[in-house]
């Protein structure tokens, strides 16, 4: 996985955040003193455009920030300074909101799940011998149940049993 995106795996595993929440994580969401992260927004696609939106079920929440995750975050911020990004809130016609995002694209824009999943995440999974599925980030097939994804021409356990 390209270095600029590796933090996402650490944050996802260490904080238990959803992909859109990872993409929307900003500097102001991190409280190193208290050792917590406040999940305030996600980046989601409405139509074909990215927008900031509240977390799933409109639930802003606070999660613990483990030391190893905080260390990885600090190292990432030195190499890739956080970038202010402005997107509409909730809808493409919503009011603009700016957040200083921790992880952005090479073009310093908010991450787009369609690009990230296809160009980054699936390749990273395959590089370590994991076949993409719905559980590992494959959204291009309807089965997606381990051990195999039908996108690759193989049937899942669920499709074989029905």
ZINORBEL-V226663 format. One line per field, one symbol per residue. phi: phi as a letter, one per 30 degrees, with the letter a starting at -180 (. if undefined). Layout:
BEGIN
phi = ???
END
This chain:
BEGIN
phi = .eedcdedddddddcicdeddddcdbeddccdddibbcccabcbccibcdbdbdeeihcdbcbdcdeddddddddddddbeebdbcbdcibdcdddbcbdddbbdedicedcdddeddcbdddddddcicdebedcjcccbcdhdecbcdeciccdedddcc
END
